[in-house]
């Protein structure tokens, strides 16, 4: 019988595949019922055994588990496209992605040996990291950045119950795919900003 951590990892992959399909042209014109049926078919098809393992397991073997932050964004998009659930506020999403990008720029290069300092090891129940997250959550709540507060709350809950095989808090907060997406969104927005700025007259 699959372990709990395996099931949640496979469901994460199935969620990504469902989100990709929901973004295809023409899907938005379907009724809520038909979208629900389509989502059910996608989940069933990618979780059914294909040989020894389901399709989602092969994808998971190549990508690993997605972070809780990624899943919050994916499910926010899925619910909005499926049943019109309130979409994620664009400004809050951009702030979240900027935070993710800053974390990624600091975390991944240093963890890969750029310096002797390895921040990844502080994700193993480090009190300083937990306090920092608490401060960020309180600040986000005060500034009404509900998305950041919600993501960290889900991260803390998942990490406390051992949702993933990893017990490192960083793996719950972010992942390489989310980091790449965050950096791409920021780079694209900066490109639009600079190209729209009028040239100064000399």
C-alpha positions, 0 to 999 in steps of 0.5 A: 500500500502506498505511503502517505507521503507517496500519495501526497507527492503523486497528487501534487503531480496530478494537480500540476497536470490538471492545471496545465490542461485547464489552461488549454484554449477552449476549456474555459468555455466548458460548464462547471460540471464538464470541467469537474468531469475533465479534472476527475478523468485527468486525476484518474488517468495519471494515478492509474498504474502504467506498468508497475507505477502510475504516470504521476510516479514517473514524473515525480521520480524526475521532479521530486515533490513540489513545495507547499507554496507551489501547491497553494498557487496551483490549487488557487488557479485550479479552483478559479478555472474550475468553479470561478472561485476567487482568483489569487490577487495579482499584487499579492502573488507578485509579492510572494514571487519576489520573496521566493526569488530572493530566497532562491537566489540566496538558498540554492547557490549557497547550498550548492557550494558557492561558499562555506555557508550552507543555509539548507542545513538550517531548515532542519528545525532551526529555531532562527528560521522558525522565528523568521517565518513567524515574523514574516507571517505576522508582518504579512498579516498586518500588511494584509498580504493574506497569500503569504500568511496562508502559504506559511501557515500551510507550510508550518502545518505540513512540516509539523505533521511530516507531510513529505519524506523530507523533514527540511523546512526549505523543501516545504517552502520552495522548490526549484520549479517555483524559484525558476518561475518566480525569477522568470516572472520578475525578469519578464515584468522588468523587461516590460517596465524598461521597454515601456519607459519613454526615452529621456530627451538629450 
